[in-house]
């Protein structure tokens, strides 16, 4: 398990074979801006790891041209119990309402996105009883992505 940054970028609609060039340029720009760590592109997302301070890294990466959003994330094995435990742990100290959003690109994972969201929401409420669920206008969103890698 390791902390990473999940970097989302805007749509890159280009004619010809320019898309890989622009994505490589974006990854290179993030590397230059950080000056440390590992930066890689995988499955339509850019990931950053091995940085000294998460808040500093987020502040630097979010100002790179072409970056849409930056989120702290945890990369871990695709095992249900550790995923649920980590989701509940990450929501400790959060107040108000929340919603769990799951994306599952790895179809070999035994649960679908909706089933995983329900289980994660139950675990979060169990460990953080002061929270409430609001699927329409939550104050906090917990994202869980089950990726191929």
N, C-alpha and C positions, 0 to 999 in steps of 0.2 A: 504494500500500500504506500502510495506517495502522493504528496500534494502537487497539483499541476494547475496551470491556468488554461481555461478553455476559451479560445479566441474565435469569435464569429466575425466574418467579413461580409460586406455587402455583395449583392449579386454581381457576378462578372459575366456579362453577356458580350461576347466578342466574336467577330467573324474570323474565319481562318483558324490558325493554330496559335493565336496570341494568348489564350487563357493560361496555359502552363507558364508562359513567360511572366505574366502579371502576377500570378500566384507565387512564383519563385521570388519575384521582386518584393512582394509583401512580406514573405518569410524572411528574406534578407534584411529588410528594413526593421523588422522586429528584432532580429539578432543584433543589428548595429545599435538600436536604441537601448536595448538591455545591457549589452556589453558583457553578459554572463549567461550561463544556463544553456539549456538545450532547447531548440525550437524545431518543430517538424509539422508537416502537413499530412493529414490522414483522414480519409472519408469525409471530405468537405469541411473539416475543421482544422484549425491550427492549435497546437498544444505547446506549452512552455513548461519546462521543469528545471530543477537544479538551480534555483535562484536563491539568493540570500534572504530576502525579505519580501513576503507576499504583497503587502500594501504598496511598497515602492515599485515592485514589478508591475502591479496593476496600473498604478498611476502613469508609468512610462508607456506601457503597451496601449492603453486606451487612447493615447494621443497620436498614435501612428496613423497616418492617412490611409484610409481603406478599412480600418477596423471598425466594426459595428458595435461589438460589445465584448467585455472580458469578464469571465466568471471564475471565482475560485472553485476548484474541483478536486476530487480525490480519485485517483486511478487505483482500482483494486480488482481482485479476482472476481469472476462471475459466479459467486456463491450467494444464495438468497439470504441466509442468516447474517453474515457480515455486512451485506448491503443494507438490510433493515436496521441493524444496530448502528451503523455509521450515520444513516439518515436521521435517526432519532437523536443521536449525539450532536449532530450538526445543528439541530433545531433547538438545542438546550439554550435557554436564555432569550429566545425569541418570544415576543408577545403578540397578541392579536389573533388575526385569522391567517390561515394558510391553505395552500392547495399543493398537491403532489402531481407533477406532470412527468410521465414516463415516455421514453422513446426507446424502441427496441429494433435495432437494425440487424442484430444477430438472432435469426429466427430459431436457432437451436436452443435458445434459452427456454426453459420449461414453462414459464408464465408469459402471457401476453401483456401488453402495456397496461391495460385496464386492471388486470388482476394484481400486477405488481404495485400499481398506484394505490389500490385499496389496502393491500397488506402494509405498505409503507405508511400510509395515513393512519392505520390502526396502531402501528408500533409507535409512531410519533405522538399520538394522543395518549397512549399508555404511559409513555415516559415524560410527557409534558402536558399534564391535565389542564393547565391554564389556557392552552391554545384552543381555538375553534376552527372548524372547517368552513370555508366559503369558496365554492368552486366558481363563482361568478366574478367577484371583486376581492380577491385575497390581498392581504397586506404583504405576505411573503409567499414566494413560490419555491418549492423544493423540486429540482429537476433531477431525474435519474435517467441516464442514458446507458443502455446495454449495447455497446459497440462490438464490431467484429474482432477488433484487436484487444 
